[in-house]
């Protein structure tokens, strides 16, 4: 091999290694927020020189800055680093439920502004409405800020085919090429992920599942679905159908009609809209007079019909979780959606049913908790989706590390 070829290969190898250093450090700081140089070395396994080189590079470009100092174990002062929240922005979309939700987040995923629009279930949504929503959350950015919008993350319901076309019942969509529409309207890369995957990844990166390798995320809103993390990998299934627990049957003899056309599905019993439906049917009042939170408040005040409905829903969810725990052996189960606001009413019922149906050994270590990421979980997860997908592409990593605040703190590590 010629000398020039060897030199070229060495340069390419150095670039690849440098990108890997950057990817590891950016990923780690996004999840942990504040770390010392020693902690970065210990967690990544990189040598101290490589870490110092990467930190100096990121400091010089304004992507990183010093958050201060802390005392080490031996009493020595240690520099603490954090990502510069204004180093870039992401557009996050949540297409689930009965509302379109858009957000502009900063570099670390904090929501800077949001915009929402109500949906009519099954009524076809014009894709241009999605384009308008993105424009609404980016219109107040000045030109330098707009140039630092890095990517769009989309959390979607339904199914995405091999050609990238989305079919979603709540949107009235059949094979809509959303990604192509967005790429035509905007200059940013677009990353898409099913809502259940978005939620479990958000919990793994930012929430209650950070310290666990095996976790389940159950979300109950207009529908019910489950995200599955197994040995730190998300299970999607052959066609992406994994986690469709809302369309499994856990209440023998139940005749509740589900949106899928079947009867007795978990979703038809325990989703927010069906809790309202059952309360209205049992009380003889039109369902459009109530919202989920109205029925919840009635249950809290001791309304017998409301409590019966929540008891039925909670036991159905508990039965579903018992089956999932037995099959998947998670360390933690995280509950989201309407279960967050109904924690005081629902969680005791769910736990009672899980204990009743699950062998004690399977419950020795598992925890069942409510998500701390709140109702913005899919927006935060969509921003994290965009961030982590950019890290997988060397060109996008360099785009992410384009100079922001040149030389501002470059001498800090000299």
KEFI-841785 format. One record per residue: x, y, z of N, C-alpha, C in turn. Coordinates in pm, whole numbers, padded with zeros to 5 digits, always signed. Atoms other than C-alpha are relative to their C-alpha. Layout:
// residues N
XYZXYZXYZ/...
// end
This chain:
// residues 414
+00086-00120+00000+00000+00000+00000+00089+00125+00000/-00078-00122+00011+00132+00341-00093-00006+00080+00129/-00008-00081-00122+00239+00581+00181-00117+00096+00011/+00112-00095-00002-00029+00834+00080-00130-00069+00037/+00121+00075-00034-00298+00563+00104-00005-00031+00148/-00004+00028-00144-00182+00464+00452-00034+00125+00081/+00027-00125-00072-00189+00827+00561-00148+00034-00007/+00143-00027+00014-00541+00864+00422-00082-00088+00092/+00071+00092-00089-00658+00556+00611+00015+00041+00146/-00022-00044-00138-00501+00685+00933-00086+00121+00032/+00083-00119-00022-00680+01020+00890-00146-00039+00017/+00139+00044-00010-01013+00846+00831-00025-00071+00132/+00015+00071-00128-00954+00625+01135-00008+00098+00115/+00002-00100-00106-00879+00929+01353-00134+00072+00003/+00129-00068+00007-01196+01102+01230-00109-00088+00058/+00101+00093-00050-01403+00791+01304+00008-00011+00151/-00017+00010-00145-01256+00757+01652-00046+00128+00067/+00040-00128-00060-01307+01127+01721-00152+00012+00002/+00145-00003+00002-01670+01100+01613-00058-00087+00110/+00049+00089-00105-01714+00808+01851+00019+00063+00137/-00019-00072-00127-01565+01012+02136-00112+00102+00020/+00104-00103-00009-01805+01295+02061-00137-00062+00026/+00130+00065-00015-02102+01061+02029-00022-00047+00143/+00014+00052-00136-02037+00898+02365-00018+00113+00101/+00005-00109-00097-01981+01224+02550-00130+00079-00013/+00125-00072+00020-02278+01404+02394-00119-00081+00053/+00108+00087-00047-02507+01108+02463-00004-00004+00153/-00008+00010-00146-02387+01080+02822-00046+00129+00068/+00037-00128-00062-02426+01451+02902-00147+00034-00024/+00143-00021+00024-02773+01461+02742-00082-00071+00107/+00076+00080-00098-02888+01190+02982+00031+00040+00144/-00040-00026-00139-02691+01285+03294+00003+00149+00035/+00001-00147-00015-02686+01666+03244+00132+00057+00051/-00123-00058-00056-02382+01740+03466+00095-00113+00042/-00099+00102-00036-02063+01532+03492+00138+00063+00004/-00140-00043-00003-01701+01584+03585+00078-00077-00106/-00084+00068+00097-01420+01487+03352+00033-00142+00047/-00033+00133-00054-01327+01197+03581-00119-00095-00016/+00119+00084+00015-01686+01068+03575-00019-00040-00146/+00012+00032+00142-01690+01087+03194+00098-00110-00039/-00101+00104+00026-01369+00884+03178-00046-00135+00054/+00039+00125-00063-01504+00624+03419-00119-00065-00070/+00123+00055+00058-01845+00584+03251+00022-00044-00144/-00018+00034+00142-01731+00586+02886+00108-00104-00022/-00112+00091+00020-01415+00383+02935+00107+00056-00092/-00101-00065+00081-01224+00630+02716+00118+00040+00087/-00113-00045-00081-00874+00728+02824-00010+00151+00023/+00012-00140-00042-00824+01065+02990+00039+00097-00110/-00044-00089+00107-00641+01214+02691-00109+00016-00106/+00106-00005+00100-00923+01125+02453-00115+00087+00049/+00109-00079-00057-01183+01274+02687+00037+00148+00001/-00043-00140-00003-00980+01594+02731-00003+00061-00139/+00000-00049+00139-00940+01627+02354-00142+00029-00046/+00139-00018+00043-01313+01582+02293-00066+00116+00074/+00057-00109-00076-01410+01821+02573+00050+00135-00050/-00057-00125+00051-01174+02086+02441-00066+00036-00133/+00064-00020+00130-01324+02044+02093-00142+00054+00018/+00139-00041-00022-01682+02080+02224-00008+00137+00067/-00004-00132-00063-01593+02376+02445+00027+00109-00102/-00038-00098+00100-01434+02557+02152-00116+00037-00091/+00113-00024+00089-01754+02524+01953-00125+00045+00073/+00113-00050-00077-01984+02633+02233-00108-00103+00024/+00098+00106-00022-02165+02298+02243-00002-00041+00147/-00019+00041-00139-02040+02241+02596+00049+00120+00078/-00065-00101-00085-01957+02466+02886+00016-00054+00141/-00023+00040-00139-01834+02439+03240-00117+00045+00086/+00111-00033-00089-02112+02422+03495+00051+00044+00136/-00058-00036-00129-01872+02486+03783+00098-00105+00046/-00093+00097-00059-01653+02285+04016-00070-00072+00114/+00050+00073-00117-01722+02022+04278+00118-00063+00071/-00106+00063-00077-01517+01858+04549+00006-00149-00030/-00018+00142+00022-01373+01517+04464+00012-00075+00131/-00009+00083-00121-01334+01226+04706+00122+00035+00084/-00122-00034-00073-00986+01340+04796+00006+00149+00034/+00005-00141-00033-01094+01699+04844+00047+00091-00111/-00045-00081+00112-00963+01812+04507-00119+00055-00078/+00106-00062+00079-01171+02049+04295-00006-00068-00136/+00018+00063+00129-01316+01884+03985-00092+00085-00087/+00082-00076+00094-01452+02061+03678-00125-00081-00036/+00126+00063+00038-01815+01985+03598-00047+00061-00131/+00039-00044+00133-01941+02003+03240-00147-00030-00027/+00139+00021+00041-02285+02034+03088-00015+00046-00144/+00028-00046+00135-02429+02076+02740-00056+00142+00004/+00056-00135+00014-02505+02431+02630-00142-00014-00053/+00141+00020+00037-02886+02431+02621-00038+00077-00126/+00032-00082+00117-02886+02700+02349+00089-00031-00119/-00088+00035+00112-02637+02522+02123-00076-00047-00122/+00081+00046+00112-02919+02394+01906-00143-00023+00045/+00143+00019-00030-03291+02326+01884-00054-00118-00079/+00069+00109+00068-03518+02039+01792-00150+00031-00004/+00146-00008+00010-03877+02034+01671-00055-00137+00034/+00058+00127-00045-04084+01765+01844-00149-00002-00031/+00141+00018+00035-04422+01632+01726-00056-00121+00074/+00075+00108-00063-04672+01421+01918-00134-00011-00073/+00119+00016+00082-04944+01288+01687-00102-00095+00062/+00089+00095-00067-05116+01058+01939-00119+00074+00061/+00111-00053-00076-05453+01111+02103-00093+00088-00080/+00101-00085+00064-05713+01375+02028+00050+00141-00024/-00059-00131+00027-05471+01666+01987+00132-00016-00073/-00133-00012+00057-05180+01750+01761+00083+00085+00095/-00083-00076-00092-04894+01867+01982+00138+00021-00063/-00128-00037+00057-04583+02050+01865+00081+00073+00107/-00086-00073-00095-04285+02181+02061+00132+00034-00067/-00139-00031+00030-03959+02358+02004+00076-00024+00130/-00080+00027-00119-03703+02220+02248+00141+00054-00020/-00140-00040+00010-03355+02337+02329+00088-00123-00019/-00096+00106+00032-03042+02124+02287-00012-00119+00095/+00009+00108-00098-03110+01921+02603-00144-00049+00017/+00134+00055+00001-03477+01859+02530-00103+00072+00083/+00098-00078-00076-03643+02123+02749-00092+00073-00097/+00097-00063+00089-03962+02256+02589+00010+00152+00013/-00008-00146+00003-03914+02619+02486-00135+00064-00030/+00135-00047+00031-04256+02672+02331-00079-00117-00058/+00084+00108+00049-04552+02458+02228-00120+00058-00074/+00123-00036+00070-04855+02466+02004-00084-00126-00015/+00088+00115+00005-05158+02237+02004-00123+00030-00085/+00124-00015+00076-05462+02177+01787-00085-00125+00023/+00091+00113-00024-05765+01960+01860-00023-00079-00130/+00029+00088+00112-05841+01663+01634-00141-00055+00014/+00125+00075+00002-06169+01508+01535+00035-00144-00037/-00042+00139+00017-06120+01133+01572-00049-00054-00134/+00024+00063+00130-06098+00956+01233-00025+00100-00114/+00018-00098+00108-06158+01282+01041+00135+00027-00064/-00131-00015+00065-05879+01304+00779+00065+00135+00028/-00078-00120-00029-05612+01554+00879+00086+00034-00121/-00085-00044+00109-05444+01756+00606+00145+00004+00048/-00141-00005-00040-05064+01700+00624+00052+00143+00011/-00043-00140-00007-05030+02074+00566-00020+00058+00140/+00021-00046-00138-05166+02121+00919+00124-00028+00086/-00122+00034-00072-04854+01947+01048+00111+00099-00036/-00097-00100+00044-04636+02179+00842-00027+00134+00069/+00037-00126-00066-04826+02477+00985+00040-00002+00147/-00036+00011-00141-04770+02350+01339+00148+00020+00024/-00145-00019-00013-04394+02334+01289+00036+00146-00021/-00027-00143+00023-04394+02686+01149-00042+00083+00120/+00046-00075-00117-04589+02804+01452+00101-00002+00114/-00093+00007-00113-04327+02682+01700+00140+00050-00036/-00132-00051+00040-04030+02812+01497-00004+00145-00049/+00012-00132+00064-04164+03148+01377+00065+00112+00080/-00058-00108-00081-04024+03351+01668+00153-00009+00009/-00146+00012-00002-03665+03232+01613+00061+00103-00094/-00070-00088+00093-03426+03488+01471+00087-00086-00092/-00071+00078+00100-03202+03386+01182+00113-00085+00058/-00102+00087-00059-02904+03267+01390-00061-00120+00075/+00064+00112-00070-03138+03057+01606-00060-00099-00100/+00061+00088+00100-03322+02920+01303+00106-00087-00067/-00108+00077+00062-02989+02812+01157+00048-00112+00091/-00041+00103-00095-02936+02603+01473-00112-00100+00029/+00099+00108-00008-03256+02400+01436+00063-00121-00068/-00081+00112+00047-03101+02057+01392-00081-00113-00064/+00075+00114+00052-03377+01802+01328-00143+00004+00053/+00138+00017-00043-03743+01705+01364-00018-00143+00051/+00032+00131-00053-03854+01417+01585-00151-00017+00005/+00144+00024+00009-04199+01263+01534-00036-00126+00077/+00057+00115-00070-04381+01036+01779-00138-00024-00060/+00123+00022+00075-04659+00873+01581-00076-00124+00049/+00080+00120-00023-04947+00629+01639-00013-00078-00131/+00027+00073+00123-05046+00361+01391+00122-00073-00054/-00102+00081+00065-04815+00195+01139+00069+00077-00111/-00082-00060+00105-04534+00309+00911+00045-00112-00093/-00038+00108+00091-04481+00100+00598+00143+00016-00049/-00140+00001+00046-04154+00020+00420+00036+00123-00081/-00025-00121+00079-04194+00329+00200-00011+00128+00084/+00007-00116-00088-04228+00557+00504-00134+00068+00003/+00134-00057+00001-04603+00611+00466-00074-00040+00128/+00061+00018-00131-04805+00650+00784-00151-00024-00012/+00144+00026-00013-05147+00498+00855-00035+00010+00148/+00037-00022-00140-05314+00618+01176-00149+00030+00007/+00146-00013-00009-05681+00583+01271-00039+00136+00053/+00043-00127-00062-05695+00891+01492+00019+00119-00092/-00025-00109+00095-05558+01107+01209-00081-00014-00128/+00071+00026+00124-05778+00952+00942+00095-00021-00117/-00104+00015+00102-05458+00866+00751+00015-00144-00045/-00038+00128+00057-05389+00576+00519+00117+00024-00096/-00121-00010+00082-05034+00563+00380+00031+00144-00041/-00037-00140+00024-04962+00936+00413+00152+00014+00013/-00146-00012-00004-04594+01015+00328+00045+00121+00083/-00026-00116-00084-04545+01248+00625+00145+00045-00007/-00141-00038+00002-04165+01237+00624+00035+00075-00127/-00028-00067+00128-04153+01331+00255-00060+00141-00002/+00065-00131-00006-04397+01618+00317+00086+00097+00082/-00079-00087-00087-04182+01755+00601+00136+00034-00061/-00130-00026+00062-03855+01718+00411-00011+00096-00117/+00022-00095+00109-04003+01909+00121-00021+00141+00053/+00033-00131-00056-04117+02192+00349+00115+00060+00080/-00105-00049-00090-03810+02216+00576+00135-00064-00035/-00133+00051+00036-03432+02168+00541+00058-00098+00102/-00053+00079-00110-03398+01947+00850-00028-00149-00017/+00029+00144+00001-03365+01570+00883-00120-00031+00088/+00121+00040-00073-03682+01397+01005+00016-00143+00049/-00008+00133-00059-03683+01100+01242-00136-00034+00060/+00133+00040-00045-03999+00903+01322+00009-00126+00085/+00001+00115-00090-04083+00651+01594-00141-00020+00054/+00132+00027-00057-04399+00479+01719-00006+00051+00143/+00015-00067-00129-04539+00640+02031+00045-00085+00117/-00042+00085-00112-04475+00339+02256+00151-00005+00012/-00146+00000-00002-04110+00327+02153+00053+00134+00050/-00042-00133-00046-04081+00703+02206-00006+00008+00151/+00018-00008-00145-04213+00667+02560+00104-00082+00075/-00095+00084-00075-03990+00377+02667+00142+00053-00019/-00131-00060+00018-03685+00544+02511+00016+00126+00085/-00006-00119-00085-03769+00868+02692+00025-00039+00145/-00021+00045-00138-03790+00680+03021+00141-00056+00017/-00134+00057-00008-03464+00500+02944+00108+00108-00001/-00100-00107+00010-03278+00820+02855-00014+00104+00110/+00024-00116-00085-03440+01072+03087-00078-00029+00127/+00096+00022-00106-03678+00906+03329+00031-00115+00094/-00009+00100-00107-03744+00622+03571+00076-00125-00040/-00067+00123+00044-03581+00349+03357+00149+00019-00025/-00141-00027+00030-03236+00510+03337+00095-00104+00058/-00091+00092-00068-03081+00262+03581-00033-00147-00024/+00047+00138+00019-03255-00048+03447+00022-00048-00143/-00017+00062+00131-03193-00288+03159-00130-00057-00054/+00126+00062+00041-03544-00435+03154-00116+00077+00062/+00107-00088-00048-03849-00212+03178-00121-00008-00092/+00124-00010+00076-04209-00180+03066-00059+00138+00024/+00071-00126-00014-04395+00142+02998-00142-00021-00053/+00140+00014+00039-04776+00121+02992-00064+00137+00000/+00067-00129+00010-04962+00425+02867-00148-00023-00028/+00145+00011+00017-05340+00461+02895-00056+00139-00021/+00065-00127+00033-05509+00753+02721-00123-00033-00083/+00106+00039+00090-05744+00735+02423+00012-00146-00038/-00030+00141+00022-05578+00399+02360+00093-00049+00109/-00092+00058-00097-05353+00166+02559+00108-00075-00076/-00112+00069+00064-05008+00048+02454+00113-00019+00098/-00113+00030-00089-04686-00084+02602+00131+00006-00077/-00137+00002+00050-04322-00009+02531+00080-00098+00081/-00072+00109-00065-04083-00293+02610+00150+00020-00019/-00145-00007+00002-03715-00257+02699+00054-00131+00057/-00054+00129-00042-03535-00593+02716+00150+00001-00021/-00146-00004+00004-03165-00599+02801+00048+00124-00075/-00033-00132+00054-03146-00231+02701-00036+00016-00148/+00042-00010+00139-03297-00301+02358-00152+00003-00005/+00144-00007+00012-03646-00206+02252-00051-00110-00090/+00060+00105+00080-03862-00492+02126-00108+00059-00090/+00096-00053+00094-04052-00401+01812-00086-00108-00065/+00073+00106+00067-04160-00737+01672+00027-00002-00149/-00025+00020+00143-04157-00864+01314-00050+00116-00083/+00061-00107+00079-04388-00592+01180-00021+00128+00081/+00016-00118-00083-04360-00339+01460-00127-00001+00084/+00126+00009-00072-04673-00467+01635+00017-00029+00149/-00017+00033-00141-04518-00542+01973-00061+00108+00089/+00054-00096-00095-04677-00378+02274-00145+00035-00020/+00142-00029+00022-05035-00383+02139-00087-00068+00106/+00069+00066-00110-05155-00493+02479-00143+00052+00017/+00135-00056-00009-05460-00267+02452-00103-00081-00076/+00094+00081+00078-05612-00514+02206+00007-00148+00039/+00005+00134-00059-05560-00821+02424-00116-00004+00101/+00116+00017-00087-05839-00962+02642+00045-00052+00137/-00037+00039-00136-05797-00981+03019-00121-00009+00094/+00122+00007-00081-06159-00968+03143-00093-00102-00065/+00083+00104+00060-06341-01296+03071-00146+00044-00013/+00140-00031+00022-06684-01243+02918-00032+00145-00028/+00025-00142+00024-06642-00869+02864-00051+00021-00142/+00062-00026+00131-06858-00739+02577+00023+00143-00049/-00026-00138+00040-06725-00383+02557+00056+00004-00142/-00042-00009+00139-06687-00287+02191+00120+00094-00014/-00122-00078+00018-06340-00165+02094+00000+00066-00137/-00014-00067+00130-06244+00072+01810+00053-00094-00108/-00055+00094+00097-06067-00222+01646-00108-00094-00055/+00110+00084+00046-06406-00395+01602-00023-00124+00083/+00015+00115-00087-06350-00666+01861-00064+00041+00133/+00061-00025-00131-06511-00699+02202+00090-00051+00112/-00072+00043-00119-06351-00719+02544+00145+00038+00007/-00140-00044-00003-06018-00552+02461+00027+00082+00127/-00040-00081-00115-05829-00395+02750-00030+00148-00026/+00023-00140+00036-05855-00060+02569-00147+00039+00012/+00143-00028-00006-06234-00086+02555-00051+00010+00143/+00040-00001-00141-06243-00119+02935+00074+00107+00080/-00084-00079-00090-05956+00086+03075+00058+00127-00060/-00048-00127+00054-05876+00371+02833-00086+00114+00055/+00070-00114-00058-05978+00720+02942-00138+00021-00059/+00128-00025+00066-06254+00759+02684-00102-00107+00037/+00093+00108-00034-06404+00421+02777-00036-00002+00148/+00040-00022-00139-06397+00498+03147-00115+00100+00004/+00109-00098+00010-06610+00802+03062-00127-00067-00055/+00115+00068+00061-06834+00588+02840-00074-00088+00101/+00062+00090-00097-06894+00331+03113-00074+00077+00110/+00067-00080-00104-06974+00597+03370-00131+00057-00054/+00120-00058+00059-07222+00762+03133-00109-00107-00017/+00097+00108+00020-07390+00430+03050-00064-00043+00132/+00051+00048-00129-07424+00328+03414-00081+00106+00074/+00073-00107-00069-07548+00668+03529-00115+00054-00083/+00110-00044+00086-07783+00722+03234+00012+00143-00048/-00024-00139+00042-07624+01054+03132+00084-00004-00128/-00076-00007+00125-07482+01153+02790+00149+00014+00030/-00144+00002-00025-07107+01090+02773+00067+00133-00032/-00065-00127+00035-07035+01431+02616-00010+00104+00112/+00008-00092-00115-07120+01591+02951+00120-00015+00093/-00110+00028-00092-06808+01445+03113+00133-00011-00074/-00135+00031+00041-06435+01435+03072+00057-00103+00097/-00063+00099-00088-06200+01178+03223+00022+00057+00139/-00030-00059-00131-06099+01418+03500-00127+00022+00082/+00126-00016-00072-06467+01474+03587-00039-00130+00069/+00033+00130-00058-06527+01102+03641+00099-00034+00111/-00102+00024-00102-06199+01080+03834-00033+00074+00128/+00034-00078-00118-06306+01358+04068-00121-00057+00072/+00116+00064-00062-06639+01185+04127+00044-00124+00079/-00051+00117-00072-06451+00868+04223+00069+00041+00129/-00069-00048-00120-06236+01065+04466-00098+00043+00108/+00100-00046-00096-06552+01203+04627-00093-00112+00046/+00077+00114-00048-06695+00856+04676-00119-00040-00083/+00110+00039+00088-06939+00834+04385+00011-00150-00030/-00008+00146+00010-07024+00462+04378+00014-00048-00144/-00010+00041+00140-07068+00439+04000+00141+00026-00053/-00135-00034+00045-06739+00616+03930+00102-00096+00060/-00095+00090-00064-06556+00398+04182-00009-00140-00060/+00016+00131+00063-06702+00082+04024+00069-00005-00135/-00063-00007+00133-06586+00191+03679+00152-00003+00013/-00145-00003-00019-06234+00270+03804+00051-00133+00056/-00038+00131-00054-06223-00058+03999+00012-00101-00114/-00003+00092+00114-06304-00250+03679+00121+00028-00089/-00113-00038+00085-06048-00057+03476+00133-00035+00065/-00125+00028-00070-05776-00090+03741+00030-00148+00006/-00022+00145-00006-05826-00465+03774+00035-00055-00138/-00036+00043+00135-05813-00507+03396+00146+00032-00030/-00141-00036+00020-05482-00318+03383+00091-00086+00086/-00079+00086-00087-05352-00517+03680+00015-00140-00058/-00008+00132+00063-05436-00842+03501+00097+00002-00118/-00092-00013+00114-05254-00720+03190+00145+00008+00047/-00138-00013-00049-04947-00621+03390+00050-00129+00062/-00041+00129-00055-04943-00953+03574+00050-00093-00110/-00042+00083+00112-04926-01133+03241+00133+00049-00057/-00124-00056+00056-04656-00897+03110+00120-00025+00092/-00109+00024-00095-04447-00933+03427+00042-00146-00004/-00033+00141+00007-04469-01310+03409+00075-00037-00127/-00063+00031+00128-04363-01314+03043+00137+00066-00016/-00117-00081+00035-04095-01043+03038+00096+00026+00115/-00087-00011-00116-03953-01034+03394+00069+00137+00009/-00062-00133-00007-03897-00653+03410+00047+00033+00141/-00042-00054-00129-03720-00468+03687-00093+00111+00045/+00086-00113-00033-03959-00175+03667-00112+00010-00104/+00114-00028+00087-04305-00100+03523-00038+00146+00024/+00028-00143-00010-04379+00266+03449-00137+00027-00063/+00135-00031+00047-04734+00397+03409-00006+00145-00046/+00008-00135+00053-04815+00700+03196-00138+00035-00052/+00127-00045+00053-05094+00899+03034-00097+00036+00111/+00103-00031-00100-05420+00923+03230+00032-00062+00136/-00035+00064-00127-05268+00694+03494+00082+00092+00089/-00077-00095-00081-05049+00985+03605-00094+00081+00088/+00092-00084-00078-05340+01206+03710-00090-00085+00089/+00088+00088-00078-05534+00904+03845+00079-00092+00092/-00086+00088-00079-05244+00759+04045-00063-00039+00133/+00053+00027-00134-05418+00789+04383-00118-00097-00003/+00116+00088+00012-05728+00605+04260+00038-00134-00062/-00026+00120+00080-05582+00355+04013+00112-00088+00053/-00117+00081-00033-05243+00246+04148-00026-00104+00108/+00028+00104-00099-05370+00069+04464-00080-00117-00058/+00079+00106+00062-05624-00125+04255+00088-00087-00090/-00091+00072+00090-05361-00217+03995+00092-00091+00078/-00094+00079-00081-05114-00333+04261-00071-00119+00064/+00074+00111-00062-05379-00544+04439-00022-00113-00100/+00025+00102+00101-05463-00724+04115+00129-00068-00044/-00129+00060+00036-05097-00776+04023+00043-00100+00108/-00039+00092-00109-05026-00930+04365-00088-00124+00002/+00093+00113-00002-05336-01148+04338+00033-00103-00107/-00014+00089+00115-05245-01294+03998+00143-00043-00031/-00140+00025+00035-04864-01299+03996+00069-00081+00108/-00072+00080-00101-04642-01555+04163+00097+00091+00076/-00081-00090-00084-04454-01393+04452+00143+00017-00048/-00140-00010+00042-04110-01473+04311+00018+00102-00112/-00009-00096+00109-04183-01263+04000-00009+00144+00048/+00017-00135-00054-04259-00965+04224+00109+00040+00099/-00103-00027-00101-03946-00984+04439+00074+00130-00024/-00078-00121+00027-03767-00699+04262-00075+00105-00081/+00065-00093+00091-04018-00539+04025-00064+00117+00074/+00065-00120-00052-04134-00184+04093-00107+00045-00099/+00101-00063+00085-04451-00022+03960-00011+00145+00044/-00004-00142-00032-04424+00356+03944-00072+00080-00108/+00060-00093+00096-04590+00651+03772+00111+00083-00063/-00103-00076+00072-04386+00835+03509+00017+00139+00059/-00031-00135-00046-04212+01150+03626+00016+00099-00115/-00017-00088+00116-04190+01288+03271-00129+00070-00039/+00125-00071+00018-04555+01391+03277-00063-00020-00136/+00076+00012+00123-04789+01446+02986+00080+00045-00122/-00087-00040+00111-04503+01588+02774+00095-00112-00042/-00098+00105+00022-04331+01251+02759+00028-00025-00148/-00024+00028+00142-04382+01203+02385+00071+00117-00069/-00075-00113+00054-04261+01556+02307+00147-00009+00040/-00139+00014-00047-03951+01504+02522+00066-00119-00068/-00054+00118+00065-03909+01160+02372+00029+00024-00148/-00025-00030+00142-03938+01294+02015+00126+00083-00016/-00124-00079+00005-03665+01550+02087+00121-00090+00025/-00110+00094-00027-03445+01275+02235+00022-00093-00118/-00010+00082+00121-03521+01062+01927+00085+00071-00104/-00077-00077+00097-03387+01337+01702+00146+00010+00042/-00136-00014-00051-03081+01386+01924+00078-00130-00021/-00078+00125+00007-02980+01020+01941+00016-00050-00143/-00017+00041+00139-03043+00959+01570+00105+00085-00071/-00108-00081+00056-02819+01251+01480+00136-00056+00037/-00127+00055-00045-02546+01086+01683+00043-00122-00080/-00033+00120+00077-02563+00779+01458+00057+00034-00138/-00045-00041+00132-02464+00981+01149+00118+00095+00015/-00117-00087-00019-02109+01123+01138-00017+00140-00056/+00021-00133+00057-02214+01410+00910-00089+00085+00090/+00090-00075-00088-02496+01505+01146+00067+00031+00134/-00076-00031-00121-02262+01481+01446+00081+00128-00021/-00077-00121+00030-02040+01741+01278-00091+00121-00013/+00099-00110+00007-02350+01952+01204-00039+00044+00141/+00035-00028-00137-02442+01927+01570+00111+00078+00071/-00115-00062-00065-02092+02039+01666+00053+00121-00075/-00041-00122+00070-02076+02336+01429+00021+00111+00102/-00030-00104-00099-01928+02640+01609-00121+00084+00039/+00108-00084-00052-02173+02827+01828+00056+00123+00069/-00060-00109-00076-01966+03035+02067+00151-00015-00009/-00138+00032+00027-01619+03023+01921+00095+00050+00109/-00109-00027-00094-01331+03008+02172-00047+00054+00134/+00049-00063-00123-01551+03112+02461+00064-00058+00125/-00059+00061-00120-01413+02859+02706+00109-00099-00037/-00094+00099+00046-01153+02675+02504+00123-00013+00090/-00119+00006-00085-00873+02764+02747-00026-00067+00135/+00033+00057-00129-01057+02604+03038+00070-00133+00023/-00063+00131-00015-00897+02268+02967+00148+00003-00042/-00137-00006+00052-00563+02391+02835+00101-00036+00109/
// end
